[in-house]
Structure formats: C-alpha cells, structure tokens
Amino acid sequence: MAIKLTLTEDETEILIDALEADLEGYLESAKEARGNNNREDVKTFTEAAERIQAIKGKLEALLGN
C-alpha cells in the first residue's frame, strides 16, 4: 500500500530533521548493544537505522539534497 502526502518544503525538512535525530538514537543503541555483545539488539537497531536512512534519503531527494 502506498500513501501519498502533500508536504511543503519546510514540513519535509522538519521530517528529515526528526528522522536524523531518530537515526542517531538507533545508531547509538546499536553501538551500545554491540558493546554488550547483544547480537539480537544490534541486528534490530541496525535494521531500524537502515530503514530510517532510506526514508530520509527519499525525502532529501525530493528536496534536491
């Protein structure tokens, strides 16, 4: 299922900033899990970070970044 949205550039930039903060949190969590030898959490947090990065990239492409 695809969802279509109409966003202003400012709204898109707000989403990108929010995704960036979320991405940083997941990357930090993955790093901590790696330090604790918790492979399952590393996998979970890394996958989440990759998905967030992909969405962020799509939004940045719409703005020409």
HUPE-V632663 format. One record per residue. N is the residue number from 0. PHI is phi as a letter, one per 20 degrees, with the letter a starting at -180 (999 if undefined). Layout:
N:PHI, N:PHI
This chain:
0:999, 1:d, 2:d, 3:d, 4:c, 5:d, 6:c, 7:f, 8:f, 9:f, 10:f, 11:f, 12:f, 13:f, 14:f, 15:f, 16:f, 17:f, 18:f, 19:f, 20:f, 21:f, 22:g, 23:f, 24:f, 25:f, 26:f, 27:f, 28:f, 29:f, 30:f, 31:f, 32:f, 33:f, 34:f, 35:e, 36:l, 37:d, 38:f, 39:f, 40:f, 41:g, 42:f, 43:f, 44:f, 45:f, 46:f, 47:f, 48:f, 49:f, 50:f, 51:f, 52:f, 53:f, 54:f, 55:g, 56:f, 57:f, 58:f, 59:f, 60:f, 61:f, 62:e, 63:n, 64:e
